[in-house]
């Protein structure tokens, strides 16, 4: 409403937009955390494992937590082993573990405090420590600090959140075969969280590193199919900014019509559409245009193992869970070859 009153192009809109982005970000994180806790509890949560460098996980976590650390004026110290260490795990979830711990350190440490992050190798594991000189944890609270909705010290600090970040971090660590423990000397004595995760076996990484930052080459033609008009248009806009040529369809029949004449290099196809769903659309595309080597990607909120299996059986090449990450889209575009219409 404020943006409408101010009018397009006015400098005041930039401030309103910053507030919107920050609050939407809070909402998304809260909802995601609640959903993930539920999925883990029901045994339907799936890790997307790959070989990943510890340095990459730490860098990503620091980037995530940097706004909170900077806003509080904290001094951050980071100490990592000189030799490269690798984990076998889900990079997004490993980053989430460390970011949750860093965010807590930033929130529960008085302005211009100190936060330390260190890592070392111990008997085939990596031990990561996040320590602060903040308000600390009372001894009676330590056994409950990882329980759902526990918010030790949050009331006195007037901090937002539901008290599920540490619960989620511990569950994710355990799913990776690791653990998290908390230590504190008491109120005013700071806190220390220790994460222990198994290291991946040493192997030759020359092939894995090839093309890691491949550019998006050529004008890729992309067909976006989603019955949610806003989602389709914003995704199309993002793909255009990444250098693609884009057409958008909002239902199965129009998707097949566009596919016939447009002959895209890549199709991003929503599964849960009314009438003709994404599985049926993908099957029709593969059956009616068998000579085309189009890359078809499921873009959906359904991300469990059974959902991925059904998508593969319907003819999908890849499976992305909404909302699609910008870096994932860039990598996807870079991996798709430019095609020309089949005679």
Backbone torsions as a table, in degrees:
resi	resn	phi	psi	omega
1	UNK	NA	-41.8	178.3
2	UNK	-61.9	-40.6	-179.6
3	UNK	-64.8	-37.8	177.8
4	UNK	-66.3	-39.4	-179.9
5	UNK	-67.3	-39.2	-178.3
6	UNK	-71.2	-41.2	-179.0
7	UNK	98.6	152.5	-178.1
8	UNK	-62.6	144.9	172.8
9	UNK	81.5	-3.7	-178.8
10	UNK	-80.8	141.3	-178.7
11	UNK	-56.7	-32.5	-178.8
12	UNK	-61.2	-25.0	-179.9
13	UNK	-66.0	-29.1	179.8
14	UNK	-61.3	-41.7	179.3
15	UNK	-67.2	-41.9	178.0
16	UNK	-61.7	-42.0	-179.5
17	UNK	-63.3	-39.8	177.3
18	UNK	-60.2	-43.4	179.2
19	UNK	-64.0	-44.0	179.6
20	UNK	-60.2	-46.5	-177.9
21	UNK	-62.5	-41.3	-178.6
22	UNK	-66.5	-44.7	-177.5
23	UNK	-70.7	-38.3	175.6
24	UNK	-63.8	-38.5	177.1
25	UNK	-60.5	-42.6	176.7
26	UNK	-60.5	-46.1	-177.6
27	UNK	-62.3	-45.2	-179.8
28	UNK	-60.9	-43.4	-179.1
29	UNK	-64.8	-41.5	179.8
30	UNK	-63.4	-46.8	-179.6
31	UNK	-65.3	-44.2	179.5
32	UNK	-60.6	-43.7	-179.7
33	UNK	-62.1	-43.7	179.4
34	UNK	-63.4	-43.0	179.1
35	UNK	-64.7	-40.5	-177.6
36	UNK	-68.7	-39.9	175.7
37	UNK	-59.7	-42.4	179.2
38	UNK	-62.8	-44.8	-178.7
39	UNK	-65.9	-40.3	178.1
40	UNK	-63.3	-43.6	-179.2
41	UNK	-62.6	-33.9	-179.1
42	UNK	-88.7	-3.5	179.3
43	UNK	75.4	22.1	-178.3
44	UNK	-110.2	10.5	-178.6
45	UNK	-87.8	132.6	-176.1
46	UNK	-118.6	127.4	174.1
47	UNK	-84.6	142.1	175.9
48	UNK	-103.4	85.9	-171.3
49	UNK	-77.2	144.6	171.4
50	UNK	-159.4	167.0	176.9
51	UNK	-79.0	125.0	-175.0
52	UNK	-140.5	142.3	-179.3
53	UNK	-75.2	139.2	175.5
54	UNK	-57.2	-40.3	-179.3
55	UNK	-59.9	-36.3	178.4
56	UNK	-65.9	-43.7	179.2
57	UNK	-61.3	-45.6	-179.2
58	UNK	-64.1	-44.1	179.9
59	UNK	-60.2	-45.5	-179.3
60	UNK	-64.7	-39.3	179.1
61	UNK	-66.3	-40.0	178.7
62	UNK	-65.2	-38.6	177.4
63	UNK	-63.4	-39.6	179.9
64	UNK	-64.6	-41.7	-174.3
65	UNK	-90.5	-8.4	-175.1
66	UNK	-54.9	-42.8	179.6
67	UNK	-58.1	-42.3	179.1
68	UNK	-66.8	-43.0	-179.2
69	UNK	-64.1	-43.5	-179.7
70	UNK	-67.4	-42.4	-177.9
71	UNK	-60.0	-33.5	-179.4
72	UNK	-88.9	-4.5	179.4
73	UNK	69.2	27.3	-177.5
74	UNK	-75.2	150.5	171.8
75	UNK	-93.8	125.0	-176.7
76	UNK	-109.8	131.3	175.9
77	UNK	-120.1	131.8	-178.5
78	UNK	-125.9	131.8	179.1
79	UNK	-133.8	115.3	-179.5
80	UNK	-121.6	154.6	177.1
81	UNK	-61.8	148.9	179.3
82	UNK	-69.7	-36.9	-179.1
83	UNK	-78.2	142.8	-179.9
84	UNK	-69.0	132.1	177.0
85	UNK	-116.9	143.7	-177.3
86	UNK	-128.2	149.0	178.4
87	UNK	-118.2	153.6	171.9
88	UNK	-105.6	97.5	-175.0
89	UNK	-168.1	-174.6	179.4
90	UNK	-87.8	110.9	-175.2
91	UNK	-57.1	-39.9	-179.4
92	UNK	-63.9	-43.0	-177.5
93	UNK	-74.8	-35.5	175.9
94	UNK	-64.6	-41.3	175.1
95	UNK	-60.8	-40.7	-179.2
96	UNK	-61.6	-38.9	178.8
97	UNK	-58.8	-52.8	-176.6
98	UNK	-69.1	-38.6	179.9
99	UNK	-63.1	-39.4	177.6
100	UNK	-61.1	-41.6	-179.8
101	UNK	-68.8	-40.8	178.2
102	UNK	-66.6	-39.9	178.5
103	UNK	-62.0	-42.3	177.8
104	UNK	-62.9	-42.6	179.2
105	UNK	-60.7	-40.7	-179.6
106	UNK	-66.9	-40.9	-175.2
107	UNK	-73.4	-35.0	-173.2
108	UNK	-104.8	25.9	173.9
109	UNK	-124.5	132.6	-179.6
110	UNK	-60.0	154.8	-177.6
111	UNK	-50.7	143.5	179.7
112	UNK	62.2	35.5	176.0
113	UNK	-89.2	-164.2	-177.1
114	UNK	-128.6	138.5	176.6
115	UNK	-129.8	132.8	179.7
116	UNK	-119.8	137.9	172.5
117	UNK	-127.1	123.8	179.8
118	UNK	-136.1	156.3	178.2
119	UNK	-143.3	148.3	176.8
120	UNK	-153.1	157.9	177.6
121	UNK	-92.0	132.0	179.4
122	UNK	-138.7	109.0	173.2
123	UNK	50.7	50.9	176.8
124	UNK	82.3	1.8	176.3
125	UNK	-118.0	162.2	167.1
126	UNK	-106.5	131.5	178.0
127	UNK	-109.3	117.2	-177.0
128	UNK	-111.4	129.3	-178.4
129	UNK	-117.7	129.9	172.5
130	UNK	-117.1	117.6	-173.5
131	UNK	-128.8	148.2	178.1
132	UNK	-141.7	168.0	175.3
133	UNK	-110.2	40.5	-176.1
134	UNK	-86.5	-151.2	-169.8
135	UNK	-72.0	-15.2	178.3
136	UNK	76.2	-178.6	-177.7
137	UNK	-131.6	131.9	178.2
138	UNK	-66.2	145.2	-177.0
139	UNK	-53.6	-39.6	-178.4
140	UNK	-71.3	-18.3	179.3
141	UNK	-86.0	-22.9	-175.4
142	UNK	-55.6	-45.0	-179.1
143	UNK	-64.5	-20.2	-175.7
144	UNK	-105.2	1.1	-170.1
145	UNK	-63.6	-26.6	-178.8
146	UNK	-97.5	6.3	178.9
147	UNK	-77.4	151.4	179.7
148	UNK	-57.5	131.6	177.0
149	UNK	68.9	11.8	174.0
150	UNK	-74.5	130.0	-178.0
151	UNK	-136.7	62.0	-178.8
152	UNK	-58.5	122.0	178.3
153	UNK	81.8	-7.6	-174.9
154	UNK	-68.0	-36.6	-177.3
155	UNK	-63.4	-45.3	-179.1
156	UNK	-68.5	-25.1	-179.6
157	UNK	-93.0	-5.3	-179.2
158	UNK	53.7	45.3	-178.1
159	UNK	-95.1	146.0	177.0
160	UNK	-80.2	168.4	178.2
161	UNK	120.7	165.4	-177.7
162	UNK	-105.2	-1.4	-178.0
163	UNK	74.8	37.4	179.1
164	UNK	-120.1	-5.7	-177.4
165	UNK	-61.3	-45.1	-179.5
166	UNK	-71.1	-35.9	176.1
167	UNK	-59.6	-47.3	-179.1
168	UNK	-65.6	-42.1	-179.6
169	UNK	-59.8	-44.6	-179.6
170	UNK	-65.2	-43.6	-179.5
171	UNK	-62.5	-40.4	178.3
172	UNK	-65.8	-40.4	177.6
173	UNK	-62.2	-42.7	180.0
174	UNK	-65.7	-35.3	177.0
175	UNK	-65.3	-24.5	176.2
176	UNK	-90.6	9.0	-179.5
177	UNK	79.9	19.4	-176.6
178	UNK	-118.2	-159.4	-176.9
179	UNK	-156.4	163.1	171.5
180	UNK	-135.9	135.8	175.1
181	UNK	-130.1	152.9	180.0
182	UNK	-115.9	145.4	177.1
183	UNK	-136.6	148.2	174.2
184	UNK	-165.3	144.2	176.0
185	UNK	-81.6	-2.5	-179.1
186	UNK	120.0	-173.9	-177.7
187	UNK	-59.3	133.5	179.4
188	UNK	79.7	2.7	-175.6
189	UNK	-107.6	9.5	179.7
190	UNK	75.6	175.8	-178.3
191	UNK	-135.4	156.5	176.9
192	UNK	-140.6	128.0	177.0
193	UNK	-116.9	130.5	-175.2
194	UNK	-117.1	118.0	179.1
195	UNK	-105.0	130.3	177.0
196	UNK	-121.5	124.5	-177.3
197	UNK	-134.4	142.0	178.2
198	UNK	-70.3	139.3	177.6
199	UNK	-80.2	152.2	175.8
200	UNK	-78.6	153.2	176.3
201	UNK	-60.9	149.5	178.7
202	UNK	-71.9	134.8	177.3
203	UNK	-151.7	168.0	178.2
204	UNK	-74.8	122.0	-175.0
205	UNK	-103.3	7.3	-174.0
206	UNK	-59.1	-40.0	-179.8
207	UNK	-72.1	-37.6	-177.1
208	UNK	-65.2	-31.0	-177.0
209	UNK	-81.7	-16.9	-176.2
210	UNK	-63.0	127.4	175.7
211	UNK	71.4	21.2	-177.4
212	UNK	-62.4	-34.0	-179.3
213	UNK	-116.4	43.1	-176.7
214	UNK	-60.8	134.9	179.6
215	UNK	-75.0	159.6	173.9
216	UNK	-81.6	105.5	-174.7
217	UNK	-102.9	143.3	176.9
218	UNK	75.6	169.5	-179.8
219	UNK	-94.5	96.0	-178.9
220	UNK	-77.1	137.3	177.1
221	UNK	-96.4	124.9	-175.0
222	UNK	-124.5	134.5	173.1
223	UNK	-109.2	119.8	178.4
224	UNK	-103.0	126.5	-178.2
225	UNK	-124.7	116.4	179.7
226	UNK	-160.0	130.7	179.6
227	UNK	-73.9	-14.2	173.7
228	UNK	-83.2	106.6	-173.5
229	UNK	-59.7	-45.4	-179.2
230	UNK	-61.9	-44.6	-179.7
231	UNK	-62.3	-42.9	-179.1
232	UNK	-64.8	-43.9	-176.4
233	UNK	-69.3	-40.2	179.9
234	UNK	-69.7	-38.1	176.3
235	UNK	-64.5	-42.2	177.5
236	UNK	-60.8	-40.5	178.4
237	UNK	-62.5	-43.6	180.0
238	UNK	-63.1	-42.5	179.7
239	UNK	-64.2	-37.6	176.7
240	UNK	-64.6	-39.6	177.1
241	UNK	-64.4	-26.4	177.4
242	UNK	-84.8	1.3	173.6
243	UNK	101.8	9.7	-178.3
244	UNK	-93.8	158.1	169.6
245	UNK	-96.0	131.8	-167.6
246	UNK	-129.5	137.8	165.2
247	UNK	-121.9	149.9	-175.7
248	UNK	-124.8	136.6	173.6
249	UNK	-129.2	152.8	-174.7
250	UNK	-117.7	5.2	175.8
251	UNK	-157.1	170.2	-175.7
252	UNK	-61.6	-51.1	-178.7
253	UNK	-59.0	-43.7	179.6
254	UNK	-68.7	-30.8	176.5
255	UNK	-63.2	-43.9	179.1
256	UNK	-66.4	-36.2	178.1
257	UNK	-64.5	-46.1	177.6
258	UNK	-63.1	-41.6	-176.9
259	UNK	-61.1	-37.7	-177.9
260	UNK	-62.8	-47.2	-175.2
261	UNK	-91.4	-29.9	-174.6
262	UNK	-83.0	-30.5	-178.2
263	UNK	46.7	66.7	-175.6
264	UNK	-72.1	158.5	173.3
265	UNK	-80.1	-28.3	-175.2
266	UNK	-142.4	137.3	174.4
267	UNK	-120.7	124.9	172.7
268	UNK	-105.1	110.3	-164.9
269	UNK	-122.3	120.4	176.0
270	UNK	-69.9	143.5	-179.8
271	UNK	-85.4	-48.8	-169.2
272	UNK	-85.8	62.4	176.8
273	UNK	-100.1	145.9	177.4
274	UNK	-69.2	155.3	-179.6
275	UNK	76.8	-108.9	177.5
276	UNK	-88.7	108.9	-176.4
277	UNK	-80.0	176.0	-175.4
278	UNK	-63.2	-33.4	177.8
279	UNK	-61.1	-45.3	-179.8
280	UNK	-66.3	-40.3	178.4
281	UNK	-61.1	-45.3	-179.7
282	UNK	-63.2	-43.3	179.0
283	UNK	-61.0	-41.7	179.6
284	UNK	-65.2	-41.9	178.5
285	UNK	-60.2	-45.1	-179.2
286	UNK	-68.0	-39.4	-176.2
287	UNK	-73.9	-42.4	-174.1
288	UNK	-83.7	-20.5	-179.3
289	UNK	-133.0	58.6	-174.5
290	UNK	-63.0	-25.4	-177.3
291	UNK	-76.2	-16.5	-178.7
292	UNK	-81.8	139.6	178.8
293	UNK	-104.2	41.6	-178.5
294	UNK	-66.6	140.2	173.7
295	UNK	-84.5	120.5	-178.9
296	UNK	-114.8	125.0	-174.2
297	UNK	-119.8	129.1	174.5
298	UNK	-77.5	126.2	176.7
299	UNK	-118.7	106.6	-167.1
300	UNK	-153.7	162.1	174.0
301	UNK	-85.5	-3.7	-178.7
302	UNK	-97.7	108.6	-171.1
303	UNK	-123.5	16.1	-178.7
304	UNK	-82.6	170.1	-174.4
305	UNK	-57.7	-41.8	-179.8
306	UNK	-65.3	-36.4	177.9
307	UNK	-64.2	-41.5	179.4
308	UNK	-66.5	-38.8	178.6
309	UNK	-62.3	-46.5	179.3
310	UNK	-62.2	-38.3	179.8
311	UNK	-64.4	-43.3	178.2
312	UNK	-62.1	-42.1	-179.7
313	UNK	-64.8	-28.7	179.8
314	UNK	-81.1	-10.2	177.4
315	UNK	111.4	8.6	177.8
316	UNK	-76.4	144.9	176.9
317	UNK	-89.6	-34.6	-177.1
318	UNK	-140.0	169.5	-176.4
319	UNK	-140.5	114.1	177.1
320	UNK	-113.1	136.7	178.1
321	UNK	-92.8	134.2	178.9
322	UNK	-67.3	148.6	-10.5
323	UNK	-78.6	138.4	-177.1
324	UNK	-65.5	132.5	178.6
325	UNK	-71.5	139.1	-179.1
326	UNK	-58.5	-41.7	179.2
327	UNK	-66.4	-36.6	177.9
328	UNK	-65.1	-39.4	178.0
329	UNK	-65.8	-41.0	178.3
330	UNK	-61.5	-45.6	179.6
331	UNK	-63.7	-38.6	179.1
332	UNK	-64.0	-46.1	178.0
333	UNK	-59.8	-41.9	-178.9
334	UNK	-64.0	-30.3	-175.9
335	UNK	-83.7	-14.0	-175.8
336	UNK	-90.8	124.6	178.3
337	UNK	-73.0	148.5	175.0
338	UNK	-72.1	130.3	-179.4
339	UNK	-116.9	165.5	174.1
340	UNK	-124.1	159.3	-174.3
341	UNK	-55.5	137.3	177.3
342	UNK	-76.3	129.8	-179.6
343	UNK	-59.2	NA	NA
